[in-house]
Amino acid sequence: MSNQKVWFITGASKGMGLEVAKLILAKGDRVIATSRNLKELKENLVGDNKNLLLLKLDITEEKEVKTAIGQSIEKFGQIDVLLNNAGYYLVGSLEEISDLEFRRTLDVNVFGMVNVIRNIMPYFRGQGSGHVINTASNMGYIGYGNTGSYNAAKFAVIGLSEALAKEVKPFGIKVTVIAPGMFKTNFMGSTLSVAENLIPEYNVEAHVKMLRNFNGHQPGDPKKLAEVLYEISTMEEPPLHLPLGTDSYLSIVEYRKGEAVELEKWKHLSLSTDF
């Protein structure tokens, strides 16, 4: 087995996934960079690099996932780190979001992620090692108005990551779920999706305008995020939960304090239901 680590990255054609792919290659490790948009992937990761494999991949299609992982093993003989980075951000109140739109959010952010985990795990178990890094969000710890489908997906990512960590620890496999805050990518720009049938009373247009105006002014540096992910990939005992960005860390900590106060306030009711 090569001493070079091999990273399998979803959603690698732009944003955080692209920055991680570039850094890993610069460090001398190998990268399987995947995206639904192969043209964009080739434009942003150019050059004849023997350490790079570019693959077109829709993670919601399990057959494509199986094929991509098989091609990766054939090319490099191993996969050491899985970065589940592909995501889909939909804005709209729960009343406005159609069944199809809600399912699309879960298909990409949850079921697609699980497709990759399910199909890469036999290789990780076989080699007795591996590191799964799942991308959640501070919105996986805190619910916000007009982003309920995204909240539902990212809350799920945190829960499934906790379960996965317990399941695979005996096989020497590590799991980290990262919760980025606002990083300077185009996630709140052209890649932002909005529910098709808006209801004026919810004033979602104002929420969307706020997000798009903030695009390009986010406090987080994706290059620094990439450095952190590389660092945790070298750790014997990486964190399970890792908020990234001051905004994410502080918002989660403050929200947890509020939760503790609420639990204590209603403790008398919580404890009143036993026989």
Contacts in CASP RR format, 6 or more apart in sequence:
PFRMAT RR
TARGET T0000
AUTHOR 0000-0000-0000
METHOD contacts of the structure
MODEL  1
MSNQKVWFITGASKGMGLEVAKLILAKGDRVIATSRNLKELKENLVGDNK
NLLLLKLDITEEKEVKTAIGQSIEKFGQIDVLLNNAGYYLVGSLEEISDL
EFRRTLDVNVFGMVNVIRNIMPYFRGQGSGHVINTASNMGYIGYGNTGSY
NAAKFAVIGLSEALAKEVKPFGIKVTVIAPGMFKTNFMGSTLSVAENLIP
EYNVEAHVKMLRNFNGHQPGDPKKLAEVLYEISTMEEPPLHLPLGTDSYL
SIVEYRKGEAVELEKWKHLSLSTDF
1 77 0 8 1.000
1 78 0 8 1.000
1 127 0 8 1.000
2 30 0 8 1.000
2 76 0 8 1.000
2 77 0 8 1.000
2 78 0 8 1.000
4 28 0 8 1.000
4 29 0 8 1.000
4 30 0 8 1.000
4 51 0 8 1.000
5 24 0 8 1.000
5 29 0 8 1.000
5 30 0 8 1.000
5 80 0 8 1.000
5 81 0 8 1.000
5 233 0 8 1.000
6 29 0 8 1.000
6 30 0 8 1.000
6 31 0 8 1.000
6 32 0 8 1.000
6 72 0 8 1.000
6 76 0 8 1.000
6 77 0 8 1.000
6 78 0 8 1.000
6 79 0 8 1.000
6 80 0 8 1.000
6 81 0 8 1.000
7 20 0 8 1.000
7 21 0 8 1.000
7 24 0 8 1.000
7 29 0 8 1.000
7 30 0 8 1.000
7 31 0 8 1.000
7 32 0 8 1.000
7 79 0 8 1.000
7 80 0 8 1.000
7 81 0 8 1.000
7 82 0 8 1.000
7 83 0 8 1.000
7 233 0 8 1.000
8 32 0 8 1.000
8 34 0 8 1.000
8 69 0 8 1.000
8 72 0 8 1.000
8 79 0 8 1.000
8 81 0 8 1.000
8 82 0 8 1.000
8 83 0 8 1.000
8 116 0 8 1.000
8 120 0 8 1.000
9 17 0 8 1.000
9 20 0 8 1.000
9 21 0 8 1.000
9 24 0 8 1.000
9 31 0 8 1.000
9 32 0 8 1.000
9 33 0 8 1.000
9 34 0 8 1.000
9 83 0 8 1.000
9 85 0 8 1.000
10 34 0 8 1.000
10 35 0 8 1.000
10 57 0 8 1.000
10 59 0 8 1.000
10 83 0 8 1.000
10 84 0 8 1.000
10 85 0 8 1.000
10 86 0 8 1.000
10 113 0 8 1.000
10 116 0 8 1.000
11 17 0 8 1.000
11 34 0 8 1.000
11 35 0 8 1.000
11 36 0 8 1.000
11 85 0 8 1.000
11 86 0 8 1.000
11 87 0 8 1.000
12 18 0 8 1.000
12 20 0 8 1.000
12 21 0 8 1.000
12 31 0 8 1.000
12 33 0 8 1.000
12 34 0 8 1.000
12 35 0 8 1.000
12 41 0 8 1.000
12 45 0 8 1.000
12 85 0 8 1.000
13 33 0 8 1.000
13 35 0 8 1.000
13 37 0 8 1.000
13 40 0 8 1.000
13 41 0 8 1.000
13 44 0 8 1.000
13 45 0 8 1.000
14 40 0 8 1.000
14 44 0 8 1.000
14 185 0 8 1.000
14 186 0 8 1.000
14 191 0 8 1.000
15 183 0 8 1.000
15 185 0 8 1.000
15 186 0 8 1.000
15 187 0 8 1.000
15 222 0 8 1.000
16 85 0 8 1.000
16 135 0 8 1.000
16 180 0 8 1.000
16 183 0 8 1.000
16 185 0 8 1.000
16 222 0 8 1.000
16 225 0 8 1.000
16 226 0 8 1.000
17 83 0 8 1.000
17 85 0 8 1.000
17 226 0 8 1.000
18 44 0 8 1.000
18 45 0 8 1.000
19 222 0 8 1.000
19 223 0 8 1.000
19 225 0 8 1.000
19 226 0 8 1.000
20 83 0 8 1.000
20 85 0 8 1.000
20 225 0 8 1.000
20 226 0 8 1.000
20 229 0 8 1.000
20 230 0 8 1.000
21 31 0 8 1.000
21 33 0 8 1.000
21 45 0 8 1.000
21 52 0 8 1.000
22 45 0 8 1.000
22 226 0 8 1.000
23 223 0 8 1.000
23 226 0 8 1.000
23 227 0 8 1.000
23 230 0 8 1.000
24 30 0 8 1.000
24 31 0 8 1.000
24 226 0 8 1.000
24 230 0 8 1.000
25 31 0 8 1.000
25 45 0 8 1.000
25 49 0 8 1.000
25 51 0 8 1.000
25 52 0 8 1.000
27 230 0 8 1.000
28 51 0 8 1.000
29 51 0 8 1.000
30 51 0 8 1.000
30 52 0 8 1.000
30 53 0 8 1.000
30 76 0 8 1.000
31 51 0 8 1.000
31 52 0 8 1.000
31 53 0 8 1.000
32 53 0 8 1.000
32 55 0 8 1.000
32 68 0 8 1.000
32 72 0 8 1.000
32 75 0 8 1.000
32 76 0 8 1.000
32 79 0 8 1.000
33 41 0 8 1.000
33 45 0 8 1.000
33 52 0 8 1.000
33 53 0 8 1.000
33 54 0 8 1.000
33 55 0 8 1.000
34 41 0 8 1.000
34 54 0 8 1.000
34 55 0 8 1.000
34 56 0 8 1.000
34 57 0 8 1.000
34 59 0 8 1.000
34 68 0 8 1.000
34 86 0 8 1.000
35 41 0 8 1.000
35 56 0 8 1.000
35 57 0 8 1.000
35 86 0 8 1.000
36 56 0 8 1.000
36 57 0 8 1.000
36 58 0 8 1.000
37 56 0 8 1.000
38 54 0 8 1.000
38 55 0 8 1.000
38 56 0 8 1.000
41 54 0 8 1.000
41 56 0 8 1.000
42 54 0 8 1.000
45 52 0 8 1.000
45 54 0 8 1.000
53 71 0 8 1.000
53 72 0 8 1.000
53 75 0 8 1.000
53 76 0 8 1.000
55 68 0 8 1.000
55 71 0 8 1.000
55 72 0 8 1.000
57 64 0 8 1.000
57 65 0 8 1.000
57 68 0 8 1.000
58 64 0 8 1.000
59 65 0 8 1.000
59 86 0 8 1.000
59 108 0 8 1.000
59 112 0 8 1.000
59 113 0 8 1.000
59 115 0 8 1.000
59 116 0 8 1.000
60 107 0 8 1.000
60 108 0 8 1.000
60 111 0 8 1.000
60 112 0 8 1.000
60 115 0 8 1.000
61 115 0 8 1.000
62 115 0 8 1.000
62 118 0 8 1.000
62 119 0 8 1.000
65 112 0 8 1.000
65 115 0 8 1.000
65 116 0 8 1.000
65 119 0 8 1.000
66 119 0 8 1.000
69 79 0 8 1.000
69 116 0 8 1.000
69 119 0 8 1.000
69 120 0 8 1.000
69 123 0 8 1.000
72 79 0 8 1.000
73 79 0 8 1.000
73 123 0 8 1.000
78 123 0 8 1.000
78 127 0 8 1.000
79 120 0 8 1.000
79 123 0 8 1.000
79 124 0 8 1.000
79 130 0 8 1.000
80 129 0 8 1.000
80 130 0 8 1.000
80 131 0 8 1.000
80 233 0 8 1.000
81 130 0 8 1.000
81 131 0 8 1.000
81 133 0 8 1.000
81 233 0 8 1.000
82 116 0 8 1.000
82 117 0 8 1.000
82 120 0 8 1.000
82 130 0 8 1.000
82 131 0 8 1.000
82 132 0 8 1.000
82 133 0 8 1.000
83 133 0 8 1.000
83 135 0 8 1.000
83 229 0 8 1.000
84 113 0 8 1.000
84 116 0 8 1.000
84 117 0 8 1.000
84 132 0 8 1.000
84 133 0 8 1.000
84 134 0 8 1.000
84 135 0 8 1.000
85 135 0 8 1.000
86 108 0 8 1.000
86 112 0 8 1.000
86 113 0 8 1.000
87 108 0 8 1.000
87 109 0 8 1.000
87 135 0 8 1.000
88 104 0 8 1.000
88 105 0 8 1.000
88 108 0 8 1.000
88 109 0 8 1.000
88 193 0 8 1.000
89 147 0 8 1.000
89 150 0 8 1.000
89 187 0 8 1.000
89 188 0 8 1.000
89 191 0 8 1.000
89 192 0 8 1.000
89 193 0 8 1.000
90 97 0 8 1.000
90 101 0 8 1.000
90 104 0 8 1.000
90 105 0 8 1.000
90 147 0 8 1.000
90 149 0 8 1.000
90 150 0 8 1.000
90 193 0 8 1.000
90 194 0 8 1.000
90 195 0 8 1.000
91 146 0 8 1.000
91 147 0 8 1.000
91 150 0 8 1.000
91 192 0 8 1.000
91 193 0 8 1.000
91 194 0 8 1.000
91 195 0 8 1.000
91 204 0 8 1.000
91 207 0 8 1.000
91 208 0 8 1.000
91 211 0 8 1.000
92 146 0 8 1.000
92 147 0 8 1.000
92 148 0 8 1.000
92 149 0 8 1.000
92 194 0 8 1.000
92 195 0 8 1.000
92 198 0 8 1.000
92 202 0 8 1.000
92 204 0 8 1.000
92 207 0 8 1.000
93 145 0 8 1.000
93 146 0 8 1.000
93 148 0 8 1.000
93 195 0 8 1.000
93 199 0 8 1.000
93 202 0 8 1.000
93 204 0 8 1.000
94 148 0 8 1.000
94 149 0 8 1.000
95 199 0 8 1.000
95 202 0 8 1.000
96 195 0 8 1.000
96 197 0 8 1.000
96 198 0 8 1.000
96 199 0 8 1.000
96 202 0 8 1.000
96 204 0 8 1.000
97 148 0 8 1.000
97 149 0 8 1.000
97 195 0 8 1.000
98 195 0 8 1.000
98 196 0 8 1.000
98 197 0 8 1.000
101 149 0 8 1.000
101 193 0 8 1.000
101 195 0 8 1.000
101 196 0 8 1.000
102 149 0 8 1.000
102 152 0 8 1.000
105 149 0 8 1.000
105 150 0 8 1.000
105 152 0 8 1.000
105 153 0 8 1.000
106 149 0 8 1.000
106 152 0 8 1.000
106 153 0 8 1.000
106 156 0 8 1.000
108 153 0 8 1.000
109 150 0 8 1.000
109 153 0 8 1.000
109 154 0 8 1.000
109 156 0 8 1.000
109 157 0 8 1.000
110 153 0 8 1.000
110 156 0 8 1.000
110 157 0 8 1.000
110 160 0 8 1.000
113 134 0 8 1.000
113 157 0 8 1.000
113 160 0 8 1.000
114 160 0 8 1.000
117 132 0 8 1.000
117 164 0 8 1.000
120 132 0 8 1.000
121 168 0 8 1.000
121 173 0 8 1.000
124 130 0 8 1.000
124 132 0 8 1.000
124 168 0 8 1.000
124 171 0 8 1.000
124 173 0 8 1.000
125 168 0 8 1.000
125 171 0 8 1.000
125 173 0 8 1.000
126 171 0 8 1.000
128 171 0 8 1.000
128 172 0 8 1.000
128 173 0 8 1.000
129 172 0 8 1.000
129 173 0 8 1.000
130 172 0 8 1.000
130 173 0 8 1.000
130 174 0 8 1.000
131 173 0 8 1.000
131 174 0 8 1.000
131 175 0 8 1.000
131 176 0 8 1.000
131 232 0 8 1.000
131 233 0 8 1.000
131 238 0 8 1.000
132 161 0 8 1.000
132 164 0 8 1.000
132 168 0 8 1.000
132 173 0 8 1.000
132 174 0 8 1.000
132 175 0 8 1.000
132 176 0 8 1.000
133 175 0 8 1.000
133 176 0 8 1.000
133 177 0 8 1.000
133 178 0 8 1.000
133 229 0 8 1.000
133 232 0 8 1.000
133 233 0 8 1.000
134 157 0 8 1.000
134 160 0 8 1.000
134 161 0 8 1.000
134 175 0 8 1.000
134 176 0 8 1.000
134 177 0 8 1.000
134 178 0 8 1.000
135 157 0 8 1.000
135 177 0 8 1.000
135 178 0 8 1.000
135 180 0 8 1.000
136 154 0 8 1.000
136 157 0 8 1.000
136 158 0 8 1.000
136 161 0 8 1.000
136 177 0 8 1.000
136 178 0 8 1.000
136 179 0 8 1.000
137 150 0 8 1.000
137 154 0 8 1.000
137 179 0 8 1.000
137 180 0 8 1.000
137 181 0 8 1.000
137 248 0 8 1.000
138 179 0 8 1.000
138 180 0 8 1.000
138 181 0 8 1.000
138 243 0 8 1.000
138 247 0 8 1.000
138 248 0 8 1.000
138 251 0 8 1.000
138 252 0 8 1.000
139 147 0 8 1.000
139 150 0 8 1.000
139 151 0 8 1.000
139 154 0 8 1.000
140 151 0 8 1.000
140 154 0 8 1.000
140 155 0 8 1.000
140 157 0 8 1.000
140 158 0 8 1.000
140 179 0 8 1.000
141 155 0 8 1.000
141 158 0 8 1.000
141 179 0 8 1.000
141 251 0 8 1.000
141 252 0 8 1.000
141 255 0 8 1.000
141 256 0 8 1.000
142 151 0 8 1.000
142 251 0 8 1.000
142 252 0 8 1.000
142 255 0 8 1.000
143 151 0 8 1.000
143 155 0 8 1.000
144 151 0 8 1.000
146 202 0 8 1.000
146 204 0 8 1.000
146 207 0 8 1.000
157 177 0 8 1.000
158 177 0 8 1.000
158 179 0 8 1.000
158 241 0 8 1.000
159 177 0 8 1.000
161 175 0 8 1.000
161 176 0 8 1.000
161 177 0 8 1.000
161 240 0 8 1.000
162 177 0 8 1.000
162 240 0 8 1.000
164 175 0 8 1.000
165 174 0 8 1.000
165 175 0 8 1.000
165 240 0 8 1.000
168 175 0 8 1.000
174 237 0 8 1.000
174 238 0 8 1.000
175 240 0 8 1.000
176 232 0 8 1.000
176 238 0 8 1.000
176 239 0 8 1.000
176 240 0 8 1.000
176 241 0 8 1.000
176 242 0 8 1.000
177 240 0 8 1.000
177 241 0 8 1.000
177 242 0 8 1.000
178 229 0 8 1.000
178 242 0 8 1.000
178 243 0 8 1.000
178 244 0 8 1.000
179 241 0 8 1.000
179 242 0 8 1.000
179 243 0 8 1.000
179 244 0 8 1.000
179 248 0 8 1.000
179 252 0 8 1.000
180 225 0 8 1.000
180 243 0 8 1.000
180 244 0 8 1.000
180 245 0 8 1.000
180 248 0 8 1.000
181 220 0 8 1.000
181 243 0 8 1.000
181 244 0 8 1.000
181 245 0 8 1.000
181 247 0 8 1.000
181 248 0 8 1.000
182 188 0 8 1.000
182 214 0 8 1.000
182 218 0 8 1.000
182 219 0 8 1.000
182 220 0 8 1.000
182 247 0 8 1.000
183 218 0 8 1.000
183 220 0 8 1.000
183 221 0 8 1.000
183 222 0 8 1.000
183 225 0 8 1.000
183 244 0 8 1.000
183 245 0 8 1.000
184 216 0 8 1.000
184 217 0 8 1.000
184 218 0 8 1.000
184 219 0 8 1.000
184 220 0 8 1.000
184 221 0 8 1.000
184 222 0 8 1.000
185 218 0 8 1.000
185 222 0 8 1.000
186 215 0 8 1.000
187 215 0 8 1.000
188 211 0 8 1.000
188 212 0 8 1.000
188 214 0 8 1.000
188 215 0 8 1.000
188 218 0 8 1.000
189 211 0 8 1.000
189 212 0 8 1.000
189 215 0 8 1.000
192 208 0 8 1.000
192 211 0 8 1.000
192 212 0 8 1.000
192 215 0 8 1.000
194 204 0 8 1.000
194 208 0 8 1.000
195 204 0 8 1.000
198 204 0 8 1.000
198 205 0 8 1.000
219 245 0 8 1.000
219 246 0 8 1.000
219 247 0 8 1.000
220 245 0 8 1.000
220 247 0 8 1.000
225 244 0 8 1.000
228 242 0 8 1.000
228 244 0 8 1.000
232 238 0 8 1.000
232 239 0 8 1.000
232 242 0 8 1.000
243 249 0 8 1.000
243 252 0 8 1.000
263 270 0 8 1.000
END
